[in-house]
Amino acid sequence: MAAADIEARSPGHAAYDKAAEMLCGCQEQDQLPCDVQDQLVKDLAGTYYWSGDVSRDWAFFVANWHPLLGICLSHPSHPWQKTERLSSFVITSSLTLLPSAFLVKLVNEDLEGGGHMTAMSIFVFVTLPVMLLEVVLYYVSIADMYCKGNCCCDMIGRVGRCFKRCCFCASFLLAFQISTLSLLVMPDVFSHHAQELLKPFLVSKLQSWITWFPLMTFMPCIGFLHSWCIERRQPQHGAESESSGSEDGLALSEQSQPLRG
């Protein structure tokens, strides 16, 4: 099929059929030329308009971007690889232990004064910092994707991949140290209040996974709906400009023709 035909029916005027590349999980992907494959990887990281059907594109968006579902359902060529997603999950889960233990300790010390653990306190002190850390780990994971094209960019990309591995190794080490520190500093919490410790840990995870849906769907600028609508208008504007350009060219050619008697 000619590239022009693909661009004519592919959302966003991509050089490949974007709707045909909406794969999930372990589905097999057809072999694509290197330049098309690179473009697909960039589109997976930065575009939301794929088939033109908002419900289908939203489901594809959830499969690729949700912090839990994406571990199993993300596109096989997504730059945020499944192993990196799983690593991020392990790191953030380990780092959740320390604020959860502190929260349990503070609540137990304040029980006589009527203190209790609320969902809002868990969200502020546990969930929100972990969500911010997940965003940082995501950008570290895909940073090397933008360093492709020439020798200089490839060299920067190799440095970026090395930096990414170092960041993940350092994060694993930090998570291990914090978990160990939590056990050493607050052994009574882990030995006598293990069930109470599970509450902020599990509530934090559920808050993160559930809050993600309205946040990443409706948020302006970076949310799915806002970006999807902008990307939907872009090919229409391009087609309108091409149509007006061809009409102007036709009018000029008619004016330039000599009059015949």
KATAHU-V646999 format. One record per helix or strand of 3 or more residues. SS is the DSSP state (H for helix, E for strand). FROM is the first residue (numbers start at 0). TO is the last residue. If there is no record, write none. Layout:
((SS:FROM:TO) (SS:FROM:TO))
//
This chain:
((H:2:8) (H:10:12) (H:18:20) (H:33:45) (H:53:64) (H:69:72) (H:81:108) (H:110:112) (H:118:145) (H:150:184) (H:186:191) (H:193:217) (H:223:255))
//
